[in-house]
Amino acid sequence: MNEEADKRFDVEEVDGVTPPPRARVDDAVEESAGDKLERKKDYLEGFLAQQPAVAAPGEPGGDLYERVVDALKEIYDPEIPVNIYDLGLIYGVDVTDEGDVAITMTLTTPHCPVAESMPGEVELRASTVPGVRDAEVNLVWDPPWGPNLMSDEARLELGML
């Protein structure tokens, strides 16, 4: 029976509760245009004062990484009038804090006429970017290159969009 006593609660009956006052337009505080502008400035001050997070130099969005990518975009495939980055031949760009760059890339086919010279040109271009200490190119064939790897800009250039 103690359990039943614990489950009970007291109920207080009241005749009525006074409702809270309703907000009325007449009760609004008069505010000048200048005061309103100051209030908005104060509200936005914290938001506008925030700065975007700065990416490390070797991360995507970082200064060194973007300069390496820009250098790669200057190299064009001899058979297709599109740079190798937008063509999808660059699978990865890794930049260390010390400025070492490792580029993983492929070619359109293993029998590409520039199969012997293209990796060397990519390595040379990447190593000439200011801030790069050393560059290395890793040529891979898996996954194989396909038109699905091209950027929208490359597809547009080739009339595939």
Secondary structure, 3 states (H helix, E strand, C coil): CHHHHHHCCCCCCCCCCCCCCCCCHHHCCCCCHHHHHHHHHHHHHHHHHCCCCCCCCCCCCCHHHHHHHHHHCCCECCCCCCEHHHHCCEEEEEECCCCEEEEEECCCCCCCCCCCCHHHHHHHHHHCCCCCCEEEEEECCCCCCCHHHCCHHHHHHCCCC
